[in-house]
Structure formats: structure tokens, C-alpha cells
């Protein structure tokens, strides 16, 4: 498998970024939902700190993914109706926007609360804004809504990939799976 993408499939680096970011979002989303019900304790502080560190890691990996995408490019679109291609591209724009906005909104929320933001207890990141409890409540709501909107778009993204794989039997999903072989007959036709 090539590190770089070609006209027919994603390269190993693009796949690695895709699946690591996807796994990070899944883990941190579940983690975020579970942690809100915890009663105040040192464990809760530790869980929140881990959630923030994972979110910052996703943000950094996403920035690297964007840089790689600009450098590497993308395979040609699979043959499909024009409306599906437009929806697919719009979905990717929305996913990228939400993946960027989620950790930034969490960082802003944390800053507005006046909490220090550490990355795995290794170093502190600067606040994005001065402490403001009224704005912090709004930022928290935005952070939560962004998660639900991201989840909605992700469900559509996964659903479309599965539809292409099982019903259309094309290479849309296959070319992003780590060890799947792209069907040659679809590439030539």
C-alpha cells in the first residue's frame, strides 16, 4: 500500500489520519456523554482533563490531516449521480467544519470558565478568552450542539458509505478501508 493517494484509492497516511480521528471522535464523544453524569470528585476532574486532552489531540491530528490532504490530494470521485457527489462533498465540508469547531468550542468553553487547559499534564495552553460565566454557559451549549450535529452528519456519512458498499457495490468504502482491495472492474468502467 502506497503512502500517497492515487487516482483510485486513498494512501496509507490519509487512511491512518481518517481512522485515528474517527476513533478519537467516537471515544471522546462517548467519554463526554458519560462524564457529565459524574458527581463532583477528583475522579471527575481527571476524567474531564482526559476528555480535554483527547479533544486537543483530535484537533492537532485534524490539522495534520488537513495539511496532508492539501499536499496529497484525493482520489477521483467514484461514478455516481451528480446529486450524490454534491451531497458527498457537502458532507465532507460539514464534517471538517464540525471536527474543527468541536475542540475549539471546548477550548473556548474551558477558557471562559477560567480553568487551566493542560495537554496530558505536559504543558498548558493559553486561554482563548477571559473568564466570563455568562458566555461560558453559551459556549457549553454550543459545544454540546456541535457534538449532536457532528453525530448526525457522521451517521449520514457512515450510512452513505455502507449504502455504497452493500447496495451499489462500488469502491467508495473499499478505498478507505485499511486492507480492502479496490475492485478493478469498477475502476475501469
Secondary structure, 3 states (H helix, E strand, C coil): CCCCCCCCCCCHHHHHHHHHHHHHHHHHHHHHHHHCCCCCCHHHHHHHHHHHHHHHHHHHHHHHHHHHHHHHCCCCCCCCCHHHHHHHHHHHHHHHHHHHHHHHHHHHHHHHHCCCEEECCCEEECCCCCCCHHHHHHHHHHHHHHHHHHHHHHHHHHHHHHHHHHHHCCCCCCCCCCCCCCCHHHHHC
